């Protein structure tokens, strides 16, 4: 068990962020498979923003670079 609440919160936050990254990847794969491409207009802009958010999350956790 956890005796330190902050350590528990830290571990939960890491797991939460991994789930966010995996969900972003899943969304990208589904939309690209349906024929959408990242771009500067319309839905393509949304895909580009999702990719940017994904890379920003990975960059925040440099220790994950070996994993991704």
CHARMM-style PDB file with segment names, atoms N, HN, CA, C and O in Angstrom:
ATOM      1  N   UNK     1       0.808  -1.185   0.000  1.00  0.00      PROA
ATOM      2  CA  UNK     1       0.000   0.000   0.000  1.00  0.00      PROA
ATOM      3  C   UNK     1       0.856   1.255   0.000  1.00  0.00      PROA
ATOM      4  O   UNK     1       2.073   1.216   0.183  1.00  0.00      PROA
ATOM      5  N   UNK     2       0.182   2.348  -0.209  1.00  0.00      PROA
ATOM      6  HN  UNK     2      -0.806   2.380  -0.358  1.00  0.00      PROA
ATOM      7  CA  UNK     2       0.832   3.658  -0.237  1.00  0.00      PROA
ATOM      8  C   UNK     2       0.736   4.312   1.133  1.00  0.00      PROA
ATOM      9  O   UNK     2      -0.344   4.379   1.720  1.00  0.00      PROA
ATOM     10  N   UNK     3       1.855   4.790   1.638  1.00  0.00      PROA
ATOM     11  HN  UNK     3       2.732   4.736   1.161  1.00  0.00      PROA
ATOM     12  CA  UNK     3       1.854   5.560   2.874  1.00  0.00      PROA
ATOM     13  C   UNK     3       1.926   7.049   2.589  1.00  0.00      PROA
ATOM     14  O   UNK     3       1.603   7.867   3.451  1.00  0.00      PROA
ATOM     15  N   UNK     4       2.350   7.406   1.377  1.00  0.00      PROA
ATOM     16  HN  UNK     4       2.612   6.742   0.677  1.00  0.00      PROA
ATOM     17  CA  UNK     4       2.513   8.798   0.991  1.00  0.00      PROA
ATOM     18  C   UNK     4       1.464   9.158  -0.064  1.00  0.00      PROA
ATOM     19  O   UNK     4       1.476   8.608  -1.165  1.00  0.00      PROA
ATOM     20  N   UNK     5       0.570  10.069   0.266  1.00  0.00      PROA
ATOM     21  HN  UNK     5       0.560  10.516   1.160  1.00  0.00      PROA
ATOM     22  CA  UNK     5      -0.504  10.466  -0.641  1.00  0.00      PROA
ATOM     23  C   UNK     5       0.065  11.095  -1.912  1.00  0.00      PROA
ATOM     24  O   UNK     5      -0.456  10.855  -3.001  1.00  0.00      PROA
ATOM     25  N   UNK     6       1.117  11.887  -1.792  1.00  0.00      PROA
ATOM     26  HN  UNK     6       1.540  12.082  -0.907  1.00  0.00      PROA
ATOM     27  CA  UNK     6       1.703  12.538  -2.970  1.00  0.00      PROA
ATOM     28  C   UNK     6       2.301  11.521  -3.933  1.00  0.00      PROA
ATOM     29  O   UNK     6       2.197  11.694  -5.147  1.00  0.00      PROA
ATOM     30  N   UNK     7       2.923  10.469  -3.420  1.00  0.00      PROA
ATOM     31  HN  UNK     7       3.007  10.328  -2.434  1.00  0.00      PROA
ATOM     32  CA  UNK     7       3.468   9.424  -4.288  1.00  0.00      PROA
ATOM     33  C   UNK     7       2.341   8.719  -5.034  1.00  0.00      PROA
ATOM     34  O   UNK     7       2.472   8.405  -6.217  1.00  0.00      PROA
ATOM     35  N   UNK     8       1.237   8.473  -4.341  1.00  0.00      PROA
ATOM     36  HN  UNK     8       1.130   8.728  -3.380  1.00  0.00      PROA
ATOM     37  CA  UNK     8       0.064   7.843  -4.963  1.00  0.00      PROA
ATOM     38  C   UNK     8      -0.489   8.733  -6.068  1.00  0.00      PROA
ATOM     39  O   UNK     8      -0.763   8.252  -7.167  1.00  0.00      PROA
ATOM     40  N   UNK     9      -0.658  10.031  -5.789  1.00  0.00      PROA
ATOM     41  HN  UNK     9      -0.436  10.422  -4.896  1.00  0.00      PROA
ATOM     42  CA  UNK     9      -1.170  10.959  -6.793  1.00  0.00      PROA
ATOM     43  C   UNK     9      -0.239  11.043  -7.994  1.00  0.00      PROA
ATOM     44  O   UNK     9      -0.703  11.123  -9.131  1.00  0.00      PROA
ATOM     45  N   UNK    10       1.062  11.026  -7.756  1.00  0.00      PROA
ATOM     46  HN  UNK    10       1.439  10.961  -6.832  1.00  0.00      PROA
ATOM     47  CA  UNK    10       2.046  11.070  -8.836  1.00  0.00      PROA
ATOM     48  C   UNK    10       1.912   9.846  -9.744  1.00  0.00      PROA
ATOM     49  O   UNK    10       1.933   9.971 -10.968  1.00  0.00      PROA
ATOM     50  N   UNK    11       1.774   8.668  -9.141  1.00  0.00      PROA
ATOM     51  HN  UNK    11       1.757   8.566  -8.146  1.00  0.00      PROA
ATOM     52  CA  UNK    11       1.621   7.446  -9.930  1.00  0.00      PROA
ATOM     53  C   UNK    11       0.318   7.454 -10.724  1.00  0.00      PROA
ATOM     54  O   UNK    11       0.299   7.043 -11.884  1.00  0.00      PROA
ATOM     55  N   UNK    12      -0.761   7.913 -10.115  1.00  0.00      PROA
ATOM     56  HN  UNK    12      -0.746   8.247  -9.172  1.00  0.00      PROA
ATOM     57  CA  UNK    12      -2.051   7.985 -10.806  1.00  0.00      PROA
ATOM     58  C   UNK    12      -1.969   8.957 -11.979  1.00  0.00      PROA
ATOM     59  O   UNK    12      -2.518   8.684 -13.047  1.00  0.00      PROA
ATOM     60  N   UNK    13      -1.294  10.081 -11.792  1.00  0.00      PROA
ATOM     61  HN  UNK    13      -0.849  10.302 -10.925  1.00  0.00      PROA
ATOM     62  CA  UNK    13      -1.151  11.070 -12.863  1.00  0.00      PROA
ATOM     63  C   UNK    13      -0.395  10.478 -14.040  1.00  0.00      PROA
ATOM     64  O   UNK    13      -0.778  10.707 -15.187  1.00  0.00      PROA
ATOM     65  N   UNK    14       0.661   9.728 -13.792  1.00  0.00      PROA
ATOM     66  HN  UNK    14       0.973   9.542 -12.860  1.00  0.00      PROA
ATOM     67  CA  UNK    14       1.422   9.102 -14.873  1.00  0.00      PROA
ATOM     68  C   UNK    14       0.560   8.116 -15.649  1.00  0.00      PROA
ATOM     69  O   UNK    14       0.597   8.092 -16.879  1.00  0.00      PROA
ATOM     70  N   UNK    15      -0.210   7.308 -14.944  1.00  0.00      PROA
ATOM     71  HN  UNK    15      -0.240   7.327 -13.944  1.00  0.00      PROA
ATOM     72  CA  UNK    15      -1.081   6.334 -15.609  1.00  0.00      PROA
ATOM     73  C   UNK    15      -2.149   7.061 -16.422  1.00  0.00      PROA
ATOM     74  O   UNK    15      -2.459   6.657 -17.543  1.00  0.00      PROA
ATOM     75  N   UNK    16      -2.708   8.120 -15.868  1.00  0.00      PROA
ATOM     76  HN  UNK    16      -2.456   8.449 -14.957  1.00  0.00      PROA
ATOM     77  CA  UNK    16      -3.723   8.911 -16.558  1.00  0.00      PROA
ATOM     78  C   UNK    16      -3.164   9.480 -17.866  1.00  0.00      PROA
ATOM     79  O   UNK    16      -3.837   9.450 -18.896  1.00  0.00      PROA
ATOM     80  N   UNK    17      -1.951   9.990 -17.821  1.00  0.00      PROA
ATOM     81  HN  UNK    17      -1.405  10.015 -16.984  1.00  0.00      PROA
ATOM     82  CA  UNK    17      -1.354  10.577 -19.021  1.00  0.00      PROA
ATOM     83  C   UNK    17      -1.045   9.523 -20.069  1.00  0.00      PROA
ATOM     84  O   UNK    17      -1.144   9.808 -21.263  1.00  0.00      PROA
ATOM     85  N   UNK    18      -0.676   8.326 -19.666  1.00  0.00      PROA
ATOM     86  HN  UNK    18      -0.596   8.096 -18.696  1.00  0.00      PROA
ATOM     87  CA  UNK    18      -0.468   7.249 -20.634  1.00  0.00      PROA
ATOM     88  C   UNK    18      -1.788   6.915 -21.315  1.00  0.00      PROA
ATOM     89  O   UNK    18      -1.818   6.705 -22.527  1.00  0.00      PROA
ATOM     90  N   UNK    19      -2.876   6.863 -20.560  1.00  0.00      PROA
ATOM     91  HN  UNK    19      -2.852   7.034 -19.575  1.00  0.00      PROA
ATOM     92  CA  UNK    19      -4.185   6.603 -21.158  1.00  0.00      PROA
ATOM     93  C   UNK    19      -4.580   7.716 -22.128  1.00  0.00      PROA
ATOM     94  O   UNK    19      -5.170   7.439 -23.173  1.00  0.00      PROA
ATOM     95  N   UNK    20      -4.265   8.961 -21.799  1.00  0.00      PROA
ATOM     96  HN  UNK    20      -3.786   9.185 -20.950  1.00  0.00      PROA
ATOM     97  CA  UNK    20      -4.559  10.081 -22.697  1.00  0.00      PROA
ATOM     98  C   UNK    20      -3.793   9.906 -24.002  1.00  0.00      PROA
ATOM     99  O   UNK    20      -4.361  10.074 -25.081  1.00  0.00      PROA
ATOM    100  N   UNK    21      -2.513   9.572 -23.913  1.00  0.00      PROA
ATOM    101  HN  UNK    21      -2.052   9.435 -23.036  1.00  0.00      PROA
ATOM    102  CA  UNK    21      -1.695   9.373 -25.103  1.00  0.00      PROA
ATOM    103  C   UNK    21      -2.248   8.233 -25.953  1.00  0.00      PROA
ATOM    104  O   UNK    21      -2.368   8.365 -27.171  1.00  0.00      PROA
ATOM    105  N   UNK    22      -2.582   7.127 -25.318  1.00  0.00      PROA
ATOM    106  HN  UNK    22      -2.485   7.020 -24.328  1.00  0.00      PROA
ATOM    107  CA  UNK    22      -3.120   5.988 -26.057  1.00  0.00      PROA
ATOM    108  C   UNK    22      -4.455   6.333 -26.714  1.00  0.00      PROA
ATOM    109  O   UNK    22      -4.715   5.899 -27.836  1.00  0.00      PROA
ATOM    110  N   UNK    23      -5.298   7.101 -26.039  1.00  0.00      PROA
ATOM    111  HN  UNK    23      -5.086   7.453 -25.128  1.00  0.00      PROA
ATOM    112  CA  UNK    23      -6.576   7.499 -26.617  1.00  0.00      PROA
ATOM    113  C   UNK    23      -6.376   8.423 -27.808  1.00  0.00      PROA
ATOM    114  O   UNK    23      -7.099   8.320 -28.799  1.00  0.00      PROA
ATOM    115  N   UNK    24      -5.397   9.332 -27.722  1.00  0.00      PROA
ATOM    116  HN  UNK    24      -4.810   9.416 -26.917  1.00  0.00      PROA
ATOM    117  CA  UNK    24      -5.088  10.218 -28.849  1.00  0.00      PROA
ATOM    118  C   UNK    24      -4.614   9.403 -30.054  1.00  0.00      PROA
ATOM    119  O   UNK    24      -5.028   9.657 -31.185  1.00  0.00      PROA
ATOM    120  N   UNK    25      -3.756   8.437 -29.806  1.00  0.00      PROA
ATOM    121  HN  UNK    25      -3.420   8.230 -28.888  1.00  0.00      PROA
ATOM    122  CA  UNK    25      -3.253   7.597 -30.895  1.00  0.00      PROA
ATOM    123  C   UNK    25      -4.403   6.818 -31.537  1.00  0.00      PROA
ATOM    124  O   UNK    25      -4.485   6.713 -32.761  1.00  0.00      PROA
ATOM    125  N   UNK    26      -5.280   6.280 -30.710  1.00  0.00      PROA
ATOM    126  HN  UNK    26      -5.213   6.365 -29.715  1.00  0.00      PROA
ATOM    127  CA  UNK    26      -6.436   5.532 -31.237  1.00  0.00      PROA
ATOM    128  C   UNK    26      -7.309   6.430 -32.104  1.00  0.00      PROA
ATOM    129  O   UNK    26      -7.730   6.029 -33.189  1.00  0.00      PROA
ATOM    130  N   UNK    27      -7.582   7.636 -31.631  1.00  0.00      PROA
ATOM    131  HN  UNK    27      -7.241   7.962 -30.749  1.00  0.00      PROA
ATOM    132  CA  UNK    27      -8.403   8.579 -32.400  1.00  0.00      PROA
ATOM    133  C   UNK    27      -7.752   8.912 -33.733  1.00  0.00      PROA
ATOM    134  O   UNK    27      -8.425   8.954 -34.763  1.00  0.00      PROA
ATOM    135  N   UNK    28      -6.447   9.149 -33.715  1.00  0.00      PROA
ATOM    136  HN  UNK    28      -5.900   9.115 -32.878  1.00  0.00      PROA
ATOM    137  CA  UNK    28      -5.736   9.448 -34.956  1.00  0.00      PROA
ATOM    138  C   UNK    28      -5.796   8.275 -35.933  1.00  0.00      PROA
ATOM    139  O   UNK    28      -6.031   8.469 -37.125  1.00  0.00      PROA
ATOM    140  N   UNK    29      -5.585   7.065 -35.431  1.00  0.00      PROA
ATOM    141  HN  UNK    29      -5.394   6.908 -34.462  1.00  0.00      PROA
ATOM    142  CA  UNK    29      -5.608   5.898 -36.304  1.00  0.00      PROA
ATOM    143  C   UNK    29      -6.979   5.693 -36.937  1.00  0.00      PROA
ATOM    144  O   UNK    29      -7.069   5.359 -38.118  1.00  0.00      PROA
ATOM    145  N   UNK    30      -8.032   5.887 -36.177  1.00  0.00      PROA
ATOM    146  HN  UNK    30      -7.959   6.158 -35.217  1.00  0.00      PROA
ATOM    147  CA  UNK    30      -9.390   5.713 -36.708  1.00  0.00      PROA
ATOM    148  C   UNK    30      -9.686   6.756 -37.776  1.00  0.00      PROA
ATOM    149  O   UNK    30     -10.186   6.418 -38.850  1.00  0.00      PROA
ATOM    150  N   UNK    31      -9.384   8.024 -37.494  1.00  0.00      PROA
ATOM    151  HN  UNK    31      -8.979   8.299 -36.622  1.00  0.00      PROA
ATOM    152  CA  UNK    31      -9.711   9.073 -38.455  1.00  0.00      PROA
ATOM    153  C   UNK    31      -8.841   8.992 -39.707  1.00  0.00      PROA
ATOM    154  O   UNK    31      -9.337   9.225 -40.809  1.00  0.00      PROA
ATOM    155  N   UNK    32      -7.569   8.670 -39.564  1.00  0.00      PROA
ATOM    156  HN  UNK    32      -7.166   8.481 -38.668  1.00  0.00      PROA
ATOM    157  CA  UNK    32      -6.705   8.529 -40.740  1.00  0.00      PROA
ATOM    158  C   UNK    32      -7.138   7.323 -41.564  1.00  0.00      PROA
ATOM    159  O   UNK    32      -7.109   7.372 -42.794  1.00  0.00      PROA
ATOM    160  N   UNK    33      -7.537   6.242 -40.901  1.00  0.00      PROA
ATOM    161  HN  UNK    33      -7.560   6.202 -39.902  1.00  0.00      PROA
ATOM    162  CA  UNK    33      -8.042   5.070 -41.607  1.00  0.00      PROA
ATOM    163  C   UNK    33      -9.321   5.401 -42.382  1.00  0.00      PROA
ATOM    164  O   UNK    33      -9.584   4.806 -43.426  1.00  0.00      PROA
ATOM    165  N   UNK    34     -10.105   6.338 -41.879  1.00  0.00      PROA
ATOM    166  HN  UNK    34      -9.891   6.822 -41.030  1.00  0.00      PROA
ATOM    167  CA  UNK    34     -11.331   6.759 -42.566  1.00  0.00      PROA
ATOM    168  C   UNK    34     -11.057   7.745 -43.695  1.00  0.00      PROA
ATOM    169  O   UNK    34     -11.983   8.150 -44.398  1.00  0.00      PROA
ATOM    170  N   UNK    35      -9.802   8.134 -43.876  1.00  0.00      PROA
ATOM    171  HN  UNK    35      -9.050   7.805 -43.305  1.00  0.00      PROA
ATOM    172  CA  UNK    35      -9.446   8.978 -45.001  1.00  0.00      PROA
ATOM    173  C   UNK    35      -9.096  10.408 -44.653  1.00  0.00      PROA
ATOM    174  O   UNK    35      -8.750  11.179 -45.548  1.00  0.00      PROA
ATOM    175  N   UNK    36      -9.170  10.793 -43.399  1.00  0.00      PROA
ATOM    176  HN  UNK    36      -9.451  10.166 -42.672  1.00  0.00      PROA
ATOM    177  CA  UNK    36      -8.826  12.163 -43.010  1.00  0.00      PROA
ATOM    178  C   UNK    36      -7.308  12.296 -42.894  1.00  0.00      PROA
ATOM    179  O   UNK    36      -6.614  11.350 -42.521  1.00  0.00      PROA
ATOM    180  N   UNK    37      -6.814  13.475 -43.217  1.00  0.00      PROA
ATOM    181  HN  UNK    37      -7.378  14.244 -43.520  1.00  0.00      PROA
ATOM    182  CA  UNK    37      -5.387  13.755 -43.091  1.00  0.00      PROA
ATOM    183  C   UNK    37      -5.189  15.046 -42.313  1.00  0.00      PROA
ATOM    184  O   UNK    37      -5.986  15.975 -42.446  1.00  0.00      PROA
ATOM    185  N   UNK    38      -4.138  15.118 -41.503  1.00  0.00      PROA
ATOM    186  HN  UNK    38      -3.491  14.363 -41.396  1.00  0.00      PROA
ATOM    187  CA  UNK    38      -3.853  16.365 -40.798  1.00  0.00      PROA
ATOM    188  C   UNK    38      -3.593  17.491 -41.794  1.00  0.00      PROA
ATOM    189  O   UNK    38      -2.931  17.285 -42.810  1.00  0.00      PROA
ATOM    190  N   UNK    39      -4.110  18.668 -41.505  1.00  0.00      PROA
ATOM    191  HN  UNK    39      -4.648  18.836 -40.679  1.00  0.00      PROA
ATOM    192  CA  UNK    39      -3.921  19.798 -42.406  1.00  0.00      PROA
ATOM    193  C   UNK    39      -4.179  21.116 -41.710  1.00  0.00      PROA
ATOM    194  O   UNK    39      -4.195  21.196 -40.481  1.00  0.00      PROA
ATOM    195  N   UNK    40      -4.381  22.149 -42.512  1.00  0.00      PROA
ATOM    196  HN  UNK    40      -4.368  22.084 -43.510  1.00  0.00      PROA
ATOM    197  CA  UNK    40      -4.572  23.497 -41.974  1.00  0.00      PROA
ATOM    198  C   UNK    40      -6.026  23.946 -41.960  1.00  0.00      PROA
ATOM    199  O   UNK    40      -6.319  25.022 -41.438  1.00  0.00      PROA
ATOM    200  N   UNK    41      -6.938  23.172 -42.507  1.00  0.00      PROA
ATOM    201  HN  UNK    41      -6.700  22.298 -42.932  1.00  0.00      PROA
ATOM    202  CA  UNK    41      -8.338  23.580 -42.574  1.00  0.00      PROA
ATOM    203  C   UNK    41      -9.249  22.465 -42.071  1.00  0.00      PROA
ATOM    204  O   UNK    41      -8.915  21.283 -42.145  1.00  0.00      PROA
ATOM    205  N   UNK    42     -10.413  22.875 -41.555  1.00  0.00      PROA
ATOM    206  HN  UNK    42     -10.684  23.835 -41.494  1.00  0.00      PROA
ATOM    207  CA  UNK    42     -11.454  21.933 -41.156  1.00  0.00      PROA
ATOM    208  C   UNK    42     -10.991  20.884 -40.163  1.00  0.00      PROA
ATOM    209  O   UNK    42     -10.242  21.161 -39.227  1.00  0.00      PROA
ATOM    210  N   UNK    43     -11.468  19.663 -40.402  1.00  0.00      PROA
ATOM    211  HN  UNK    43     -12.077  19.438 -41.162  1.00  0.00      PROA
ATOM    212  CA  UNK    43     -11.139  18.555 -39.516  1.00  0.00      PROA
ATOM    213  C   UNK    43      -9.667  18.220 -39.506  1.00  0.00      PROA
ATOM    214  O   UNK    43      -9.158  17.696 -38.516  1.00  0.00      PROA
ATOM    215  N   UNK    44      -8.969  18.516 -40.597  1.00  0.00      PROA
ATOM    216  HN  UNK    44      -9.382  18.942 -41.402  1.00  0.00      PROA
ATOM    217  CA  UNK    44      -7.530  18.281 -40.648  1.00  0.00      PROA
ATOM    218  C   UNK    44      -6.795  19.088 -39.594  1.00  0.00      PROA
ATOM    219  O   UNK    44      -5.791  18.641 -39.041  1.00  0.00      PROA
ATOM    220  N   UNK    45      -7.307  20.283 -39.323  1.00  0.00      PROA
ATOM    221  HN  UNK    45      -8.123  20.646 -39.773  1.00  0.00      PROA
ATOM    222  CA  UNK    45      -6.708  21.122 -38.280  1.00  0.00      PROA
ATOM    223  C   UNK    45      -6.884  20.474 -36.906  1.00  0.00      PROA
ATOM    224  O   UNK    45      -5.985  20.536 -36.067  1.00  0.00      PROA
ATOM    225  N   UNK    46      -8.038  19.855 -36.682  1.00  0.00      PROA
ATOM    226  HN  UNK    46      -8.768  19.805 -37.363  1.00  0.00      PROA
ATOM    227  CA  UNK    46      -8.258  19.149 -35.405  1.00  0.00      PROA
ATOM    228  C   UNK    46      -7.271  18.004 -35.244  1.00  0.00      PROA
ATOM    229  O   UNK    46      -6.733  17.791 -34.158  1.00  0.00      PROA
ATOM    230  N   UNK    47      -7.035  17.270 -36.317  1.00  0.00      PROA
ATOM    231  HN  UNK    47      -7.472  17.444 -37.200  1.00  0.00      PROA
ATOM    232  CA  UNK    47      -6.066  16.170 -36.248  1.00  0.00      PROA
ATOM    233  C   UNK    47      -4.673  16.693 -35.947  1.00  0.00      PROA
ATOM    234  O   UNK    47      -3.938  16.107 -35.153  1.00  0.00      PROA
ATOM    235  N   UNK    48      -4.320  17.791 -36.580  1.00  0.00      PROA
ATOM    236  HN  UNK    48      -4.917  18.267 -37.225  1.00  0.00      PROA
ATOM    237  CA  UNK    48      -3.007  18.386 -36.338  1.00  0.00      PROA
ATOM    238  C   UNK    48      -2.861  18.801 -34.877  1.00  0.00      PROA
ATOM    239  O   UNK    48      -1.802  18.624 -34.276  1.00  0.00      PROA
ATOM    240  N   UNK    49      -3.943  19.359 -34.307  1.00  0.00      PROA
ATOM    241  HN  UNK    49      -4.804  19.503 -34.796  1.00  0.00      PROA
ATOM    242  CA  UNK    49      -3.907  19.757 -32.894  1.00  0.00      PROA
ATOM    243  C   UNK    49      -3.773  18.547 -31.975  1.00  0.00      PROA
ATOM    244  O   UNK    49      -3.088  18.616 -30.955  1.00  0.00      PROA
ATOM    245  N   UNK    50      -4.422  17.442 -32.328  1.00  0.00      PROA
ATOM    246  HN  UNK    50      -4.979  17.386 -33.157  1.00  0.00      PROA
ATOM    247  CA  UNK    50      -4.300  16.220 -31.528  1.00  0.00      PROA
ATOM    248  C   UNK    50      -2.865  15.713 -31.572  1.00  0.00      PROA
ATOM    249  O   UNK    50      -2.319  15.301 -30.548  1.00  0.00      PROA
ATOM    250  N   UNK    51      -2.254  15.740 -32.751  1.00  0.00      PROA
ATOM    251  HN  UNK    51      -2.698  16.074 -33.583  1.00  0.00      PROA
ATOM    252  CA  UNK    51      -0.862  15.306 -32.886  1.00  0.00      PROA
ATOM    253  C   UNK    51       0.050  16.207 -32.063  1.00  0.00      PROA
ATOM    254  O   UNK    51       0.956  15.724 -31.383  1.00  0.00      PROA
ATOM    255  N   UNK    52      -0.187  17.514 -32.124  1.00  0.00      PROA
ATOM    256  HN  UNK    52      -0.922  17.907 -32.677  1.00  0.00      PROA
ATOM    257  CA  UNK    52       0.632  18.461 -31.351  1.00  0.00      PROA
ATOM    258  C   UNK    52       0.501  18.178 -29.856  1.00  0.00      PROA
ATOM    259  O   UNK    52       1.502  18.168 -29.139  1.00  0.00      PROA
ATOM    260  N   UNK    53      -0.727  17.946 -29.379  1.00  0.00      PROA
ATOM    261  HN  UNK    53      -1.540  17.954 -29.961  1.00  0.00      PROA
ATOM    262  CA  UNK    53      -0.944  17.649 -27.958  1.00  0.00      PROA
ATOM    263  C   UNK    53      -0.238  16.349 -27.571  1.00  0.00      PROA
ATOM    264  O   UNK    53       0.352  16.250 -26.496  1.00  0.00      PROA
ATOM    265  N   UNK    54      -0.303  15.372 -28.443  1.00  0.00      PROA
ATOM    266  HN  UNK    54      -0.783  15.452 -29.317  1.00  0.00      PROA
ATOM    267  CA  UNK    54       0.346  14.090 -28.196  1.00  0.00      PROA
ATOM    268  C   UNK    54       1.853  14.259 -28.023  1.00  0.00      PROA
ATOM    269  O   UNK    54       2.433  13.744 -27.067  1.00  0.00      PROA
ATOM    270  N   UNK    55       2.483  14.976 -28.940  1.00  0.00      PROA
ATOM    271  HN  UNK    55       2.012  15.395 -29.717  1.00  0.00      PROA
ATOM    272  CA  UNK    55       3.922  15.176 -28.843  1.00  0.00      PROA
ATOM    273  C   UNK    55       4.303  16.053 -27.654  1.00  0.00      PROA
ATOM    274  O   UNK    55       5.361  15.859 -27.056  1.00  0.00      PROA
ATOM    275  N   UNK    56       3.451  17.014 -27.308  1.00  0.00      PROA
ATOM    276  HN  UNK    56       2.592  17.171 -27.794  1.00  0.00      PROA
ATOM    277  CA  UNK    56       3.729  17.836 -26.125  1.00  0.00      PROA
ATOM    278  C   UNK    56       3.706  16.999 -24.852  1.00  0.00      PROA
ATOM    279  O   UNK    56       4.553  17.178 -23.977  1.00  0.00      PROA
ATOM    280  N   UNK    57       2.741  16.086 -24.741  1.00  0.00      PROA
ATOM    281  HN  UNK    57       2.053  15.941 -25.451  1.00  0.00      PROA
ATOM    282  CA  UNK    57       2.687  15.215 -23.566  1.00  0.00      PROA
ATOM    283  C   UNK    57       3.924  14.331 -23.482  1.00  0.00      PROA
ATOM    284  O   UNK    57       4.488  14.145 -22.404  1.00  0.00      PROA
ATOM    285  N   UNK    58       4.345  13.790 -24.617  1.00  0.00      PROA
ATOM    286  HN  UNK    58       3.887  13.942 -25.493  1.00  0.00      PROA
ATOM    287  CA  UNK    58       5.536  12.942 -24.621  1.00  0.00      PROA
ATOM    288  C   UNK    58       6.767  13.769 -24.268  1.00  0.00      PROA
ATOM    289  O   UNK    58       7.637  13.304 -23.533  1.00  0.00      PROA
ATOM    290  N   UNK    59       6.845  14.999 -24.792  1.00  0.00      PROA
ATOM    291  HN  UNK    59       6.137  15.377 -25.390  1.00  0.00      PROA
ATOM    292  CA  UNK    59       7.994  15.863 -24.518  1.00  0.00      PROA
ATOM    293  C   UNK    59       8.063  16.251 -23.044  1.00  0.00      PROA
ATOM    294  O   UNK    59       9.157  16.403 -22.499  1.00  0.00      PROA
ATOM    295  N   UNK    60       6.906  16.412 -22.387  1.00  0.00      PROA
ATOM    296  HN  UNK    60       6.018  16.288 -22.830  1.00  0.00      PROA
ATOM    297  CA  UNK    60       6.890  16.743 -20.962  1.00  0.00      PROA
ATOM    298  C   UNK    60       7.563  15.656 -20.136  1.00  0.00      PROA
ATOM    299  O   UNK    60       8.122  15.924 -19.072  1.00  0.00      PROA
ATOM    300  N   UNK    61       7.503  14.437 -20.635  1.00  0.00      PROA
ATOM    301  HN  UNK    61       7.049  14.220 -21.500  1.00  0.00      PROA
ATOM    302  CA  UNK    61       8.050  13.292 -19.896  1.00  0.00      PROA
ATOM    303  C   UNK    61       9.202  12.709 -20.689  1.00  0.00      PROA
ATOM    304  O   UNK    61       9.061  11.674 -21.340  1.00  0.00      PROA
ATOM    305  N   UNK    62      10.338  13.375 -20.633  1.00  0.00      PROA
ATOM    306  HN  UNK    62      10.453  14.216 -20.104  1.00  0.00      PROA
ATOM    307  CA  UNK    62      11.481  12.947 -21.425  1.00  0.00      PROA
ATOM    308  C   UNK    62      11.923  11.517 -21.104  1.00  0.00      PROA
ATOM    309  O   UNK    62      12.541  10.854 -21.936  1.00  0.00      PROA
ATOM    310  N   UNK    63      11.607  11.051 -19.907  1.00  0.00      PROA
ATOM    311  HN  UNK    63      11.104  11.590 -19.231  1.00  0.00      PROA
ATOM    312  CA  UNK    63      11.996   9.689 -19.545  1.00  0.00      PROA
ATOM    313  C   UNK    63      11.199   8.658 -20.352  1.00  0.00      PROA
ATOM    314  O   UNK    63      11.549   7.478 -20.349  1.00  0.00      PROA
ATOM    315  N   UNK    64      10.135   9.083 -21.044  1.00  0.00      PROA
ATOM    316  HN  UNK    64       9.851  10.042 -21.046  1.00  0.00      PROA
ATOM    317  CA  UNK    64       9.337   8.168 -21.847  1.00  0.00      PROA
ATOM    318  C   UNK    64       9.891   7.977 -23.245  1.00  0.00      PROA
ATOM    319  O   UNK    64       9.397   7.121 -23.978  1.00  0.00      PROA
ATOM    320  N   UNK    65      10.918   8.754 -23.650  1.00  0.00      PROA
ATOM    321  HN  UNK    65      11.320   9.450 -23.055  1.00  0.00      PROA
ATOM    322  CA  UNK    65      11.395   8.679 -25.028  1.00  0.00      PROA
ATOM    323  C   UNK    65      11.854   7.282 -25.416  1.00  0.00      PROA
ATOM    324  O   UNK    65      11.732   6.907 -26.582  1.00  0.00      PROA
ATOM    325  N   UNK    66      12.368   6.517 -24.498  1.00  0.00      PROA
ATOM    326  HN  UNK    66      12.467   6.821 -23.550  1.00  0.00      PROA
ATOM    327  CA  UNK    66      12.764   5.150 -24.814  1.00  0.00      PROA
ATOM    328  C   UNK    66      11.554   4.246 -24.992  1.00  0.00      PROA
ATOM    329  O   UNK    66      11.636   3.217 -25.663  1.00  0.00      PROA
ATOM    330  N   UNK    67      10.430   4.629 -24.393  1.00  0.00      PROA
ATOM    331  HN  UNK    67      10.364   5.465 -23.848  1.00  0.00      PROA
ATOM    332  CA  UNK    67       9.225   3.818 -24.469  1.00  0.00      PROA
ATOM    333  C   UNK    67       8.471   4.082 -25.769  1.00  0.00      PROA
ATOM    334  O   UNK    67       7.973   3.149 -26.400  1.00  0.00      PROA
ATOM    335  N   UNK    68       8.383   5.377 -26.178  1.00  0.00      PROA
ATOM    336  HN  UNK    68       8.787   6.134 -25.665  1.00  0.00      PROA
ATOM    337  CA  UNK    68       7.609   5.712 -27.368  1.00  0.00      PROA
ATOM    338  C   UNK    68       8.510   5.794 -28.552  1.00  0.00      PROA
ATOM    339  OT1 UNK    68       8.049   6.067 -29.661  1.00  0.00      PROA
TER     340      UNK     68
END
